[in-house]
């Protein structure tokens, strides 16, 4: 599956707040945001930009509860419209709230220091990512979020925790683990970062610079 293609967009209004998209996505969190502006994409889609009062991070939503992330490019010329790419709305909301990197900080400070609480399934090295590379990515992860187990696998019932980080060579990895009965983690998957997580990872990096 190919990632969504970025679309160019321009700010068209700073004057007419529209709260509908945020009310649909997170009605209990509306008070934590301020409406900032409206963007029109090249295909006519309108995005409402909301800034979180605490983190000062932005959340861009359309009227169908789709979320978009601003694609930052150092090569973009000054007068050129920026690009926006659709991404997972729940993850972008957590990013705006600071949850993804907050979990990563807590993990680095606590669990990752206790190596006995991290186990490794045989599938963890299926993609030729060594345990040492995975361990470094875990110890220096930038984002952590939860995913539902695969729908097509009846044996996989436990929620999966996704860790995004880099190995010693600076290569971005995705690490997936599940909790065990002993409150430990079992790493079940590790590979170089796929496109499905790439935009979230890059946005977390940008927010933490």
Buried (B, 14 or more C-beta within 10 A) or exposed (E): EEBBEBBBBEBEEEEEEBEEBBEEBBEEBEEBBEBBBBBBBEEEBBBBBBBBEEBEBBBBBBEEEBBBBBBEEEEEEEEEBBBBBBBBBBBBBBBBBBBBBBBBBEBBEEBBEEEEBBBBEEEBBEEEBEEEBBBBBBBBBBBBBEEEBEEEEEEBEEEBBBBBBBBEEEEBBBBBBBEEEEEBBBBBBBBEBEEEBBBBBBBBBEBEE
